[in-house]
């Protein structure tokens, strides 16, 4: 991974998710909000693809991408909660992985034995992101699917947390 400038295409795509937050909050129609969620998901898919394809992956991008994801998802959940579109229990299930990875990141960067472990996206974490996006779309377009999707997200979150924990454990300095 190379050190990069802020305004590489992958970083701009990541930052665009943060720019989509006010659009989501200020848009009232479910269909338009669903389109914004899809746009956010596409930028998430494309930023990584461009970073790999153009060999422009950077430490900054590796930090910006998950932060942009969390900011967008948190803002969307808060908006839907405030409007009563999403139940608190479902939002809590959707946030399980985000809270755990934030705590895990702080621990990994605080513990000397874990600082050298490169934190990178892994398949279980990507699955949680897909399920979070599907749940947001369901909250907007098919509310009856939300309980099942929120539960699936929580289960996938537990798997992702275990996977990241194992990765850190294997990569630690003895």
C-alpha positions in Angstrom: 0.0 0.0 0.0 1.4 3.4 -0.9 1.0 6.7 0.7 -1.3 8.8 -1.4 -2.9 12.1 -1.8 -6.3 12.8 -0.5 -7.9 13.4 -4.0 -7.3 10.1 -5.7 -10.3 8.7 -7.5 -10.9 5.9 -4.9 -10.7 8.5 -2.0 -13.1 10.9 -3.8 -15.5 8.0 -4.2 -15.2 7.2 -0.5 -15.8 10.8 0.5 -18.8 11.0 -1.8 -20.6 8.7 0.6 -20.2 11.4 3.3 -21.6 14.0 0.7 -24.6 11.8 0.2 -25.6 12.0 3.9 -27.3 15.5 3.6 -29.1 14.3 0.4 -30.4 11.3 2.3 -31.5 13.3 5.3 -33.2 16.0 3.3 -34.9 13.7 0.8 -38.4 12.7 1.9 -39.5 10.0 -0.7 -38.5 6.4 -0.1 -37.7 5.8 -3.7 -35.3 8.7 -3.9 -33.7 7.6 -0.6 -33.3 4.1 -1.9 -31.6 5.5 -5.0 -29.2 7.4 -2.7 -28.5 4.1 -0.7 -27.8 2.4 -4.0 -25.5 5.2 -5.1 -23.6 4.9 -1.8 -23.3 1.2 -2.2 -21.9 1.6 -5.8 -19.3 4.1 -4.6 -18.3 1.6 -2.0 -17.9 -1.1 -4.6 -16.1 1.2 -7.1 -13.6 2.8 -4.7 -12.0 -0.6 -3.9 -12.1 -1.7 -7.5 -10.4 1.5 -8.7 -7.8 1.3 -5.9 -6.9 -2.2 -6.9 -7.2 -1.7 -10.7 -5.1 1.5 -10.7 -2.8 0.3 -8.0 -3.7 3.4 -6.0 -4.5 1.8 -2.7 -3.2 4.0 0.2 -3.2 4.0 3.9 -5.4 7.1 3.8 -7.9 5.3 1.6 -7.9 2.3 3.9 -9.0 4.6 6.7 -11.4 6.8 4.7 -13.4 4.0 3.2 -14.7 2.4 6.4 -15.2 5.8 8.0 -17.3 6.9 5.0 -19.3 3.7 5.2 -20.0 4.1 8.9 -20.9 7.8 8.5 -23.4 7.0 5.8 -24.9 4.0 7.5 -25.1 5.8 10.9 -26.8 8.9 9.4 -29.3 6.8 7.4 -30.1 4.7 10.5 -30.5 7.9 12.7 -32.8 9.4 10.1 -34.9 6.4 9.8 -35.1 6.0 13.5 -36.0 9.6 14.1 -38.8 9.3 11.5 -40.1 6.0 13.0 -39.3 4.1 9.8 -36.9 1.8 11.6 -37.3 0.3 15.1 -34.5 0.8 17.6 -34.0 -2.9 18.1 -33.3 -3.3 14.3 -31.0 -0.3 14.2 -29.1 -1.8 17.2 -28.7 -5.1 15.4 -27.4 -3.3 12.3 -24.8 -1.4 14.4 -23.4 -4.5 16.1 -20.4 -4.9 13.8 -19.8 -1.2 13.5 -19.5 -0.7 17.3 -17.4 -3.9 17.7 -15.0 -2.9 14.8 -14.6 0.6 16.2 -13.7 -0.8 19.6 -11.5 -3.5 18.0 -9.6 -0.8 15.9 -8.9 1.2 19.0 -7.7 -1.9 20.9 -5.6 -3.0 17.9 -3.9 0.4 17.6 -3.4 0.7 21.4 -1.9 -2.7 22.0 1.8 -2.8 21.0 1.6 -6.5 20.0 -1.2 -5.7 17.5 0.0 -2.5 16.0 1.9 -4.2 13.2 -1.2 -6.2 12.0 -2.5 -4.7 8.7 -6.2 -4.2 9.0 -7.9 -4.9 5.8 -11.4 -5.6 4.5 -12.4 -9.3 4.7 -15.2 -11.3 3.2 -17.4 -11.5 6.4 -17.1 -7.8 6.9 -18.2 -7.2 3.3 -21.1 -9.5 3.8 -22.3 -7.4 6.8 -22.0 -4.3 4.7 -24.2 -5.9 1.9 -26.7 -6.9 4.5 -26.8 -3.5 6.1 -27.5 -1.9 2.7 -30.2 -4.5 1.9 -31.8 -3.7 5.3 -31.8 0.0 4.6 -33.4 -0.6 1.3 -36.0 -2.9 2.9 -36.7 -0.2 5.5 -37.5 2.2 2.7 -39.2 -0.2 0.2 -40.2 -3.4 1.9 -40.5 -2.9 5.7 -41.8 -6.5 6.3 -38.3 -7.8 5.4 -36.5 -5.6 8.0 -36.7 -8.0 11.0 -35.2 -11.0 9.0 -32.5 -8.9 7.4 -31.6 -7.2 10.6 -31.3 -10.6 12.3 -29.1 -11.9 9.4 -27.0 -8.8 9.7 -26.5 -9.4 13.4 -25.5 -13.0 12.8 -23.1 -12.0 10.0 -21.7 -9.4 12.4 -20.8 -12.0 15.0 -19.1 -14.0 12.3 -17.2 -10.9 11.1 -16.2 -9.9 14.6 -14.8 -13.5 15.2 -13.0 -13.4 11.9 -11.3 -10.1 12.5 -10.4 -11.2 16.1 -8.8 -14.3 14.7 -6.9 -12.3 12.1 -5.6 -10.0 14.8 -4.7 -12.9 17.1 -2.8 -14.7 14.3 -0.9 -11.5 13.2 0.1 -10.3 16.7 3.7 -9.9 17.6 4.8 -12.6 20.1 
